[in-house]
Amino acid sequence: MKNVAILGASGFVGQEIIKICLNHPHVKIVALSANKSAGETVQIHDSVGIQTPLKYKSYEDINFSSIDYVFNCLPNENLHKRSDLLKSDVSIIDLSVDFRLDDKNDYENWYGFKHGNFEVNNEFQYGLTEFNRNKIKKCKHIANPGCYATSILIPLIELIKQNAIKTDDIVIDSKSGYSGAGKTKGKKELIKEVNENIRTYGIGDHKHIAEINQELSKIKNIQTEVFFAANILPVERGILSNIYIDTNEVSQNDIYDILQKRFNDEHFIQLLPMNEIPSSREVVGTNNLVIGLKKGYKENKLCIVSVLDNLVKGAAGQAVQNFNLMNDYDERLGLEWEKK
């Protein structure tokens, strides 16, 4: 049994981590931080249905000496300041951006802050589970990928590795539910903003572009830069990414075969039959990522459609997948439940 603390536990992702941990046979939640809700009681049910009341605490009131793993769900720019935690024996699975980027300058260029503990950056493994398993098993800390980045990198990496697509003109248009905005605003206020409204943001300068470019550039050691924009939809959760690619003189069938071969044995990745397109409803509440492939009238131009739940596969679910790998557990533990 691993003792776990969840930082930022009252937010959308923190609540999802709690739910998954309650479904996990080898996790005991021993601390929940939520500064604004500190002192409030949360009713926790363990794996045998016993109700255990836990109180949200401030970060300063948590005794980390009894903690094995921390899931960090605090907003960006918090974890890198926590020298006490970073230099302890605790393993951290970080769901913020603070340790995703390899270049120290990128934190200032893309996120506007100077990194305070970059010397421990190399202790964090980028946690794109299906592509970094062996490295994840051996590392101390995980930098969990962003939700948009997960939806984009998983369909693209193998295609670039196989030299099946051009890398100089990848265009991505993604849509997300409002929970992707976090809890910087109240839920009622977020709902009011998105009601009967679709809003585009981050056109060509969205912060997730930094890690997308970084990870795609590593594949063949060639600088790769995508054009990306995001949209907020009037739904609570789910991401749908349209990824427009130019092929390297290969057919739609060839592209499909590459994806099918790569993901055929992946439990959480599904490739739909040719020309079928997924919708976000298929994945909400699950740790699944579903891919569709469609060709229009233009030769050598294809659209990959990728969907996931931004709170699960895009955040909490992938974090627990990585936790399972780090502990040599079945990757699916805690992540299979009946969809409601």
N, C-alpha and C positions, 0 to 999 in steps of 0.2 A: 504494500500500500504506500502510495506517495502522497506526502502532505503538500498541498497546493494553496498558494495565495493568488487571488485575482485582484489586480490593481485597476481601478476605474470600473468597478463591478456594476455600477448602476446604469451605465450607458447601454446602447443597443447591443454592441458586441459583447460587453461584459455579461449582460443577461444571458446571451446565447452560450457563452462559455460555462456559466453556472448550470444551465440546462443540460449541456453535454456532459459535464463532469458528474452530475447526479446520475447519469446513465452509464457511467464508467465504473467497472468493478474494482479498479486499482487506484482510484483517486479518492482522497479525503480532503474536502475543502476546510481549511482551518482559519483562513482570514480573507476578508473582503474589504477593499478600500474604496471609499467614496467620500471625498472630503465634504461635499455639500450635504450628503445624507448621513454623515457620521453620527452614530448613536442610535439610528433607526434599526429596528429588528427585521431580519429577513428570515422567513420560515424555510428551512432546508430539509428536504427529505432524502435520506440516504438510500443505498441500494436495496435495503430490506424494508423500506417504507417507514422507518423510524424518523419522526420529525425532530430536527435539531435546530433550535433557534440560534442564529448567528447575527451579530450586529455589524453593520458597516462601521469601519474605523477610519480614522485619518491615517495616512501613510506612516507618520511618526509613531503611532501607537502599535504598529505591527512588530512582533518579535520574529525576525527572520532566521534566528538560529535553529528553529524547529521546522523550517520550510525546505522542501526539496526542490520544488519548481514554482516559478512565478509566471503567470500569464499577464503580460502588461497590456492593458487596454486603455491606458491613459492617452490623451491627445499627444500629437507630435510635440517634440521639444521638451519632454519631461524626463524620459529615461536617461538620456545622455548626461544629465546633471546629477544623477544618483550614484556618485562615486562609491558610497558605502555598499550599495547593492551590487554594483558591477564588479567590485573587488572581493566579494564574498564567495562562498562555495556554492551558492544557490545557482541553479540553472534557470535561464530566462528564455521564455518564448515571447518575443516582442512583436506586437501587432501594430506598432507605430512605424514611422519611417526612420527612426533614429539610427538604425544600424543596417539599413538596406543598401546604401550606396558605398561604392569602393573608393571614390575620390572625395577627399575631404572638402574640396572646393565646391562640389556639387550640392552640398547641404546649404551653402550660402547662396549659390546661384539659383537653385530651384525652390528652396524652402525658406531662405532669408534668415538663417541662424548659423552662428559659428559653433561647430561641434566641440563639446567640452571634454570628451573622453575618447577621442578617435584612436588612441593607442590600443584600445580593446576591441576595435572594429573587426580585427581579423579573428576574433574568437566567435564571431557570429556567422553562421552559415545561412545563405539565402535559401529560404525554405520552400521552394517550389517542389513539392513532394515527389511527384511522378518523375522528375528529372534529376533530383539530387539525393536520392535515397541513401546511397553509400556514404556520402559526405555527412548527411544528417545524422546517421547512426553513430558517427564518431565525434560529433562536435559537442561543445559545452552549451552554447547558446544558439538560438534560432532568430533570424530576422524574417518574420512572416511576410510574404509578398502582399502587395496591395490588391484590392478586389478587382479593379479594372485590369491590372497587370496580369493577374491569374487568368482571366478570361481571354486574354490576348496571347500570352506567351505559350500556353499549353497547345493551342492549335498550330502555332507558327514554328516552334523550335525544330521539330522533326523535318518540316518542309524545307527550312533553310539548311539544315544539316545535310539533307539529301540533294541540295542544289536544285530543287524543283521550282523555286520561285525567285523572282527578282527582289532585291532588298533595297532598291533606291527609290521606290515609290509605293510604299505600303501606307494605305489610308484607312483609318479606323474611326468609326462613328459608334459610340457606346451610349446606352441608356440605362439609368439606374433609378431604383426607388429612393424615396426621400430619406430612408434610414442610413444611406451612404453619407449623409451630411453629419452624422453623429448627433450628439445631444448638446451642441452648442446653443441650440434653441429648444424650447419646449415642444413636445409632440404636437400639441394643438396649433402652435404657431407654424410648424412645418407643414401640417396638413392644410392650413389656410393658404399658405404660399403656393402649394402645388395643386390645389383644387381647381379643376377645369383649366389646367395650365401646363405647358411644356416649356422648359427653359434650357437653353444651351449655355454652357460655360466651359472655360479652359480650352478655348479654341487655339490649338497649337502651343499652349503654354501650361497645360494641365500638369500638376506635379508628378503624377505617375509616369509621365513620359520619360523621366530620368532613369527609372529602374527598367522600363521597357527597353529603351535604347541600350542601356548597359548590358542587359542579359542577352539581347539579340546579337549585340556586337561580339560577345564572347564566343559564339558558336563557331564561326570561321575566322575569328580574329580580324574582322573587317568592320569598320565603323558603319553602323546601321542606325538610321534615324527615321522614325515613323512620323506621320502627321495624324494627330489624335484630337478628337473633340468629344466632350461628354454632354449628356442631356439628363435632366431630372424629370421623371414622369410622375403622374399622380397615383402612384402605388407605393406601398410601404417598403417592399423589398424585392430584390431580383435585379440582375444585370443581363442585358442583351447587347452583344457587340457584333456589329457588322464590320468584317475585316476584308478590305478590297485588295486583291493581289493580282500581279501579273506573273504568268507562268514562264518558265524557261523552255519554251517550245515543247512542253509536255501536255498531255491531254487531261481533261477532267477526271477520266478514269484512273490515270496515273496518280494524280493528287489524292484521289479517294483511296486508292490501294495503299499509299504510303501511310495515310492516317489510320486506315483499318488495321494494318499490320502493327503499327506502333501502339495502338490503344486496345487491341483485341483482348488482352489479358488484364486490363486495368479495371478494377472494381468500380471506381467512381467516375470513370470517363466513358461516355457513350457516343458512338458515331451513328447517326441516323442513316437509313437507306438513301441512296443517291437522290438529290433534288428535294428531299424533305427538309423542312425548316423548323427548328425548335422554337418554343415560346417559353417565356419565363415561368409561366404557371407550372410547367413540367418539373421544375427543379426547386421551387420555393419550399423551404422546410426540409431540404435534403442536402447531403454533401456531394451531390452529383454535378457534373459539368457535361452538357450535351452539345454536340457539334453537328451542324448541317452544312452541306456544300451545294452551291447552285451556280450555274453558268447562264449568262444572258446571251444576247445576240452578238456581243463583241468577242472576237477570238482572243484567246490567251488572257482573258479577264474573268476572274472568278470572285465570288463572295463566299466567305466562310462566316457562318452565323454561330456564335458561341453564347450559351446561357448558363448562368449559375446563380445561386443565392448569395448575395454579397455579404450576408451575415454568417453564412456557414462555410461553403467551399471558398468563398472570398475572404474569410477571416477566421472565425472560431473553429469551424470544422477542419480546415487545413492545419490550424495550430495544433489541434488534438491529434490529427494524423501524424504530425511531426513528433509530438510527445510520445506517441506509441512507438515510432521508429527508434527514438532515443533510448527507450526502455526495452526494446526487443519484444514488444507486445504485438499481437495481431493488429494490423493497421486499421481495421474496421471497428475496433473496440470503442464503444460509446457513440458511434456514428451511424448506427442502424437502428432506426425507430420507425414506428408506423406513422406515415405522413397523415397529418390532420387537415 
